[in-house]
């Protein structure tokens, strides 16, 4: 029975510069324990074409870390990739093999080596060659860029898409306060600020609807348009 | 009654808000205060949101997707609101877009004895369903069906079936050392089980094998599938081992199969007229590995021989046709034997047992025991 992965985006900070995401997956019997593999989070801010810009995420303790801090410079589509990587033990490991069409027919062994806290990818078939052994580099490459192994066949990748709209929500609140300060509670709906706030809220509602439907690219388009609206209107 | 389709209508209204928001966002530079069409879009979304909010004020959804009416709400008031929503969102039919399965609040279900349907379990955080039989835990897959607003999940039991694999070398598989086998056909036959086969890897000649391996066919509807390559110029004992792995992650999802071509120095046995005759030329070859051998001696007034690579050590017995150990009637000695007529001739130290005297054997079975 496969694990049912669940990543939850936690509340954003007041200054909107960062958010937190936590792994809420229920591990353990009948499935594997969480610490049976090393857990790494890779996060990107995607544009409307799905092109990712990878963000700096600190993975401190791959066996125990449940929450990560995410820098959030702008609102929009964020992609969270939880990589679960087998832990190195002595054994036989295999390199990547491609057929004549360039299609991978055998995925290389990708492992987390606990003593050196490094992720390694097999270059050749080997048995019991551990990082640190003589000439171990002949058998293994160190994976420096985790984004290169997202969805790689020999590891487990859980992908979660979500909307971060902290800056726009703050803008909405500011507009409401502006309307109330200028016109008072009874008449603020007549103000330009209120009308603008209402429209910000409307498009945020639309973006959330698209997020709810997993239409991430369209959601990003709404956020980009809304950001432009806030600046120009 | 529209309220029978409330979930579908609410869901589609929410989708409509997203759809219209996208239209607005794509034309935002013609936006607020600049375009009548854009204004119309803003107002339409605003109306949908307003009515949707009113509907949701009249209905209370619980964690399981069930709903009940708020205080003072009647079928009539709710249906008026839903009618407005249907008009504003241009919903042509309903239920048209049922809620996505993963958006529903899941429940745990338990089942009674096999063949029976058990009562629903308590609300939970996980939609996992367990089916346990005497072969252990198995997966149950679901298909969603919505008819007249009634959502039904149809479960089907689709147990795991392990893949199968065999490896076969064509023709003879035992040769004399020194022979170079020009070409063989190595066939790897796989049968897909329940899961997709991720890889089939050979321990040798894997690059050549991968270049012809058709994973599409391996996972295709026609099973089993055979992929073949031709090892050439084989001159040493070689085991061709294939490892198949499917995507189940189960131990039985990895299957190993192999076939081996073997090369041995021959046992030499038979009869000669002279002690000085070249045993390689005058004796019969028995191409097998070390171990007890049964042979037949036949001849009149001949020296009878049997020999093998000296590295096998001395024999303990040489039984005659009557079951008696006749090894005392044989001289034993070491001599270098040189092969002839092979691709790569060899010279090797052999141990021979040869009768001390010329004697008679009439199709007499003998057994050499180490």
Boltz contact constraints between the chains, C-beta under 6 A:
constraints:
  - contact:
      token1: [A, 4]
      token2: [B, 126]
      max_distance: 6.0
  - contact:
      token1: [A, 26]
      token2: [B, 126]
      max_distance: 6.0
  - contact:
      token1: [A, 97]
      token2: [B, 210]
      max_distance: 6.0
  - contact:
      token1: [A, 99]
      token2: [B, 210]
      max_distance: 6.0
  - contact:
      token1: [A, 99]
      token2: [B, 211]
      max_distance: 6.0
  - contact:
      token1: [A, 99]
      token2: [B, 213]
      max_distance: 6.0
  - contact:
      token1: [A, 100]
      token2: [B, 211]
      max_distance: 6.0
  - contact:
      token1: [A, 105]
      token2: [B, 199]
      max_distance: 6.0
  - contact:
      token1: [A, 105]
      token2: [B, 210]
      max_distance: 6.0
  - contact:
      token1: [A, 105]
      token2: [B, 213]
      max_distance: 6.0
  - contact:
      token1: [A, 105]
      token2: [B, 215]
      max_distance: 6.0
  - contact:
      token1: [A, 106]
      token2: [B, 199]
      max_distance: 6.0
  - contact:
      token1: [A, 106]
      token2: [B, 201]
      max_distance: 6.0
  - contact:
      token1: [A, 202]
      token2: [B, 45]
      max_distance: 6.0
  - contact:
      token1: [A, 203]
      token2: [B, 21]
      max_distance: 6.0
  - contact:
      token1: [A, 205]
      token2: [B, 17]
      max_distance: 6.0
  - contact:
      token1: [A, 206]
      token2: [B, 17]
      max_distance: 6.0
  - contact:
      token1: [A, 206]
      token2: [B, 18]
      max_distance: 6.0
  - contact:
      token1: [A, 206]
      token2: [B, 21]
      max_distance: 6.0
  - contact:
      token1: [A, 209]
      token2: [B, 14]
      max_distance: 6.0
  - contact:
      token1: [A, 209]
      token2: [B, 17]
      max_distance: 6.0
  - contact:
      token1: [A, 209]
      token2: [B, 18]
      max_distance: 6.0
  - contact:
      token1: [A, 210]
      token2: [B, 18]
      max_distance: 6.0
  - contact:
      token1: [A, 218]
      token2: [B, 22]
      max_distance: 6.0
  - contact:
      token1: [A, 221]
      token2: [B, 22]
      max_distance: 6.0
  - contact:
      token1: [A, 221]
      token2: [B, 25]
      max_distance: 6.0
  - contact:
      token1: [A, 222]
      token2: [B, 21]
      max_distance: 6.0
  - contact:
      token1: [A, 222]
      token2: [B, 22]
      max_distance: 6.0
  - contact:
      token1: [A, 222]
      token2: [B, 25]
      max_distance: 6.0
  - contact:
      token1: [A, 225]
      token2: [B, 25]
      max_distance: 6.0
  - contact:
      token1: [A, 225]
      token2: [B, 28]
      max_distance: 6.0
  - contact:
      token1: [A, 228]
      token2: [B, 28]
      max_distance: 6.0
  - contact:
      token1: [A, 229]
      token2: [B, 28]
      max_distance: 6.0
  - contact:
      token1: [A, 229]
      token2: [B, 31]
      max_distance: 6.0
  - contact:
      token1: [A, 233]
      token2: [B, 32]
      max_distance: 6.0
